[in-house]
Every structure is written in structure tokens, then in C-alpha cells.
């Protein structure tokens, strides 16, 4: 490895990229990352780049917040609109007593799957009240994932701020389910781990930290998986510009198509995994409440 003197490093940083012989200007590989990066503009077919409206930043308690919409925000709102239209259309077809067909039939199958294979096995009959939340989470993540696979689209779940928002909501629902099942007193007592009060200064911070590790894992898992697939595809396509070879180009394109098909599967898997783990964490809190009820019943019996 060669270490450059400061003046040489500055000259190389400001110098234009060398042109490849016989191929014109060198390709800027940074452009490949535009698909996964957030931006204040979106690209539309036959129109090109369109600048999104700018909203003056707001300062709250010394913190400046930029409320200007970005590409990921646009596709997040688009996912919400698509999901709302899909759900309303399905609801109207049932109101008219029409046999479900097409996308309505697909929606019904997914709803039954989340209810019967995710909510009930992990949370039991008490989890039926949380099925609407689980369905909203599953379909919202799924639509956002799929929008990133269409041309000119963007994957909002590839933005850690979006996955963090979903994880915060999941954290709230996990605690709400536990408090409803256990009661506030039993919920707070659970943070002590059932050990001697002398060990509470050690156990309570560990238990509290454990409450946050679950949603943190949900956040990072969804973000990393949805970003990683796009990075792999961009890396394969980048080989075409790097080697400028027909054989490499054909191989890169074929592998990219294969990874794209795999990404379609990953879009469903990640929506399912996020929903399933959320229901599992909620079920742990509900089950702890049922165990405490059985213990109290047994004590009264004796």
C-alpha cells in the first residue's frame, strides 16, 4: 500500500477521473448507489429527475428538523395509498356478497395466513385483538418492499429511519400486550427477574435493556436485508462497467436477474419475519400473564 503525501492526495481528489482508452469518459460508480440512497428528487420515466418540494426546516428545542419530503417518503406514502385502495376494494366486494377473485382472493388468503399461522400460534386466542395491527404491519412492509423492485421505484424499508419507526410501533405494541395480560404491577415486577432485592440494581437494567434489544433487532434485520439485496445487484452490474467485457456483461446480467427474482421472495419473507417476530414477542408477554394467573389460582386452591 502506498501512502500519498497530503499535496498529492489533494491533487488526486480534485483531478478528474481518467478516461478509459477507446471508451470515452470513465464511468462514475457512485451513480449505481443512487437507487438505494435517499434523495430530495425522484426519477420518472420519460421525464427524468423531478425535484421534490422544499419545506423550510423547523427548530424545536435547539434541534433543527427538515420536513422536506424525500424519495423514500414519497414511496412510503405511495405504499400506504396502494394498501388503502387494495383494502377498500376488497371490503366493498365483500359488502356486495361477491365471491372474492383476483387480488381480493390473494388478500383473503394472506389475512387467513397471518391470523391462523402467525397470530394464534404465537399469542393464542388473546392475540385475536392484535390481528389488525399485525395485518397492517405485514401488508405495509410487503408493499414497500415490492415498490422497490419496480423500475424507477425505491425501497422505503431500505431506509433505517423507516424501519426504526416500524420498530418503535412494535415496541409499543409489545409492551401494551404484556401490560394488558399481566397488569401493570406484575409487568413491573417482571423487570426484577424474580431475584432477591439485593440483585435488583443488576437485574433491572438487564431486563430493561432486553426490552429494547427486540425492536432494535427488528429494525436492523429489515433494513439490512432489504438494502443488501440491492447492493448485490448493483455490484454485479458494476462489473459490466469495470471489465467492459461481453462475457462478463452477460454473466452479470444473468446473475442480476436471478438475484432480482430472489429479492421478490425476500420481500415476502422479510414482511413475514417482521410480523412473526413481533407476534412472538407479544406472545411472550401474554403468556407470562397467563402463567402468573395460573400460579395465583393454584395458591388460592391450596
N, C-alpha and C positions, 0 to 999 in steps of 0.2 A: 504494500500500500504506500502511495506517495503522498506526502504532506505538502500542501501548497503554501507558499508564503502569502501573507494577507493581501498584498497588492496583486498577486497572480490570481488568487481566489476571487477577488472583486472583479478583475477583468474578465474572468471566465463566466461569472454570474451575470454580467451585463452584456456579454458578447452574444450575438445571435447564434442559434443552433446551426451547425454546419449542414450544408446541403448534401444529400446523397448523390453520388455520381450517376448521371443519367436519369435521375428520378425527381429532379426539381427540389423543392424545399423539404426539409426533414419533417416528419410527422410529429406533432405535439401529443405525447401520450397522456398529458393531463386532460385532454378533451374526452378521453374514454371514461373518466370518472364523473363527467357531467350528469350521467344517467342516475348515479346513486347519490350525488351531492344535492343538498337543498339550495335553492336559489330564489331570487325575487323576480324571476321570469319563467315562463313556460314556453315550450316549443309546440307549435300547432302545425298540422300538415298543410302544405301549400301556402302557409302564411309566414312561418318562421318563428323567431323568438318574439314573444309578446311580453312587455314589461308589466308587471303587476302593480296595482295602485299602492302608493306610499302613504302611510299614516304617520303623522308626527309622533315621536316617542313620548311616553308618559313617565314621569318620575314619581315614584312612590317610596317614601321613607329613605330618600337618597339613592334608590335603585332605579335605574333607567330601564324601562320596558319598551321594546319595539313591538308594536301591534300590527305591523305591516304584514299582509298575507304573503306566504311563500308557496313554492311549488308543492311541498308536502301538505300544507294546509288546504290548498285547493283540492287535491286528490282525496284528502280526508273528508272534506265536505261533500265531494262527489260520491264517495263511498256511502256516506250517510243518506244522500238523496236516492242513490240506486237501491239501497236496502229498504228505505221507506216506501218507495214506489213498488218494489217487489212484494213487501209485506201487505200493503194496502190492496194491491191487485189480488193477492191470494185470499185476503179476508173477504173481499167483495164477491169472489167466486163462490166461497162457502156460504155467504149470506143468500146467494141466489140458488143454493142447493145444486150447484153444478158439480159434476164429477171432476175431481182435480186432474188436470192434464199438463203436460209440458213442465215449465218451470215451477208451477204450483205443486205438481206432484213431487218434484225434486225437493221443494221446500218442506212439504209434509214429511217426506222420508227422513230428512235431516232433523226436523223437530222431534220426531219419534225416537231417533237415534240418540240425541242429546238427553232426552227425558229418560229413556229406558236403559241406555247403556252407559251413561255418564252420571246423571244426577241421582237416580235411585240407587245404583250400586254403591256410590261413594257417600251419600248422605242419608239414604233411607227415605221413608215416607215424609219425614220432616223437611226434606230438601225440595219437595214439590213447589213450595212457595218461592224458591230461588231459581226455578227453571226459567222464568222470563229474563232474569239477569244473565244466566248462562247462555241462553239463546242469543241475546243481544251481543254478548261478547264474542261468541263463536262466529256469527254471521258478519259482524262488523270487521273483525280481523280478517276473515276469509275474503271479503270483498276488497279490502285494502290490499291484501296480498295479490289478488288476481289483477287488480288495476295496474300493478307494476309490471305485469307480463305482456301487456298490450303495447303496440308501437306508440311512441310519444307519451307513454304513461310513466308514473313514478310510484314507488312503493313507500307509502307513508310509514309503514311499520319498520322500514329501514332507517327511521329517524328515532334516536334514543329518547327524545322528548315525548314522542307519541307512545312508545312502549312504556315509558315511565308513567305517563298519565294513566294508561290502562292498568299498570301495576298498582298505582295508588288507589284506584277504584276497587281493585281486587283486594287490597289490604283492608280497606274499609268494610267490604262485604264479609271478609273472613272474620274480622273482629265482631261485626254485628251478629253473624250467625252464632259465634261462640257465646256472646253475652246473652242472646235470646235463649239459648239452650241451657246455659249454666247458671244464669243470673249474675249480676254484677259482683256480688260478694264472692261467689265461687270462682268467677273469672279472675278476680284479683288474687284470690288465694292460690290459684293455679300458678301464678308467677313466682311463688316461693318454692315451687318444685316439691312441696311436701316434706322439706327437710327441717331440721332444728332451727329455731330463730337465730342462733349464733351464725349460721351459714347463709342467712338471707342476704347480707351485703355482697356475697359472691354469686349466689344463685339468681337473685332478681335481675341483675344486669345481663346475665347469660340468657335468661328467659326472654327478657325484653329484646335483646339482640336477635334472638331466634324469631321473634315476630316479624322483624324487618328483612331477614335473610330470604324468607319465602317469596315475597313480592319482588325483591331485588333479583332473585334467580329467574323469575318470570320475565322481568324486564330485559335482562341481558340475553337470555336464551332466544327470545323472539327477535330482538334486534340483531344479534349475531347471525342467526340462521338466515334471516331474510336478506341481510347485507352480504353474507359470504357467498351465496349462490351467484349474485350479480357480479361480484368481484372475480369469481372464477370464469364466468363468461367473458368479461372484459379482458381478463388476462389471456384467454385463448384467442380472442380477436386481435389483441395486441401483437401476437406472434406474427400475424399476417404482415403488419407494417414493419415489424422488426427484421424479419428474414427476407421479405419481398420475394417469396418463392411460391410457385404454383402448388407444389406438393404440400408445403406447409399450410398454404391457404385452404386447400381442400380439406385437409385433416382438421384444421382449426374450426372450420365452419361445421363439419360433421359433429365434432365433439361439442360445439356450442349448441347445436340443435338438440343433442342428447341431454345436455345439462339443462336446456330450457324445458324440455319435457319433464325432467326430474324436478325442476322448480315448480312446475304445475302441481306435482304430487306434494312437494314440500309446502306449498301454500295451504293445502287442506290439512296436512299433518300438523303444521305449527298452530293453526287455528284450533285444531282438536287438542293438542298438547296443552296449550294455554288454558283452555276451558276445562279440560280434565284435571289438571293440577290445581286449578282454582277450586273446583268442586271437591277435590280430595282434601285440600287444606281446610275448607269449610266443614267438611265431614268430620275431620279430626276434632274440631271444636264442638260440634253437635254430639259426637259420640262420647266425649268427655262429660258432657252434661247428662247424658243418659246413664253413664256409669255411676256418677255421683247420686243420681236419683235411685238407682238400684241399691247402692250402699246404704242410703238413708232408709229405704224401705226395709232392708234386712235388719238394720239396727232397731227399728221400731218393732219388727216382728219378734226379735229376741227380748 
